[in-house]
Amino acid sequence: MKFLSLGTLVGIIAGFGLCVYAVVSSTDNYLMFLSPASLMMVVGGTFAASMIAYQERYVGKALKDMLSILIHKPINPKTLFADVGNVIEWSKIIRTKGINGIEEETEAMGDNIDPFTKFGTDLLITGYKGHEMRQLLTDFMDSMFERSMIQPQILQTMSAFAPAFGMIGTLVGLIIMLDNMGGDPSALGKGLSIALLTTLYGVLLAQLIFKPSYYKLKQKHEIIRFRNNLLLEGFVMLAAKTDSVTIQDKLNSFLDPHMHYSIFSDDDKN
């Protein structure tokens, strides 16, 4: 189930809100901070450079992922606790029904099963064990993480491109301003303020959009990798037909101490 990321939304509103407040509280001439040409220089230059640096399909995915930080599928102590419970239940099913019982469980999950769990159960059904099981799951987990990090890395690159194009826009504005000085030297201040807007736009886009999006997505994928590592250990023990108590003790090492799973208690953890 997906939820709105309130923290992300509050951060975006607060960041831009403080900038707007600084402008409103300092001057009555708000329109001088609006320059479509300057914004076009920064945004257009950033995306043009990104399209040169990366394949266009990955740039498109990066923009889509940037929007996705507002909505997330949470992995938290409660969901990890549930994952441990699922692995322990699967160990009981294997003891009573054999590996075919796991196949029935995954088919019942339908489209709700995530790729890593699906791959792990497929390996179980195939009959992999021990080192082979661990190696295959590790390779799958690492490749998933590397693929998922391409988009965040593009956003990190954009956070470097945006201020650079802000400076380019400022230089262009200064050149135009200096060329016009002979006609009207009194316009120097106004021209300089307009020229500096591109630098302002570039820094704002980098520090409030691209760079935070990179860190948010990176954290998201690292949490997913942590959860997959928990499942990896579970699948290895399931393949070895390890007893439930040993599985419980091993997987509890991944959980917060106050959220440890206990097969001897049916109490819900809060």
Secondary structure, DSSP 8 states (H G I E B T S, - for coil): --EE-HHHHHHHHHHHHHHHHHHHTT-S-GGGG--HHHHHHHHHHHHHHHHHHS-HHHHHHHHHHHHHTTEE----HHHHHHHHHHHHHHHHHHHHH-HHHHHHHHHHHGGGS-HHHHHHHHHHHHT--HHHHHHHHHHHHHHHHHHHTHHHHHHHHHHHHHHHHHHHHHHHHHHHHHHHTTT-GGGHHHHHHHHHHHHHHHHHHIIIIIHHHHHHHHHHHHHHHHHHHHHHHHHHHHHTT--HHHHHHHHHTTS-GGG---TT------
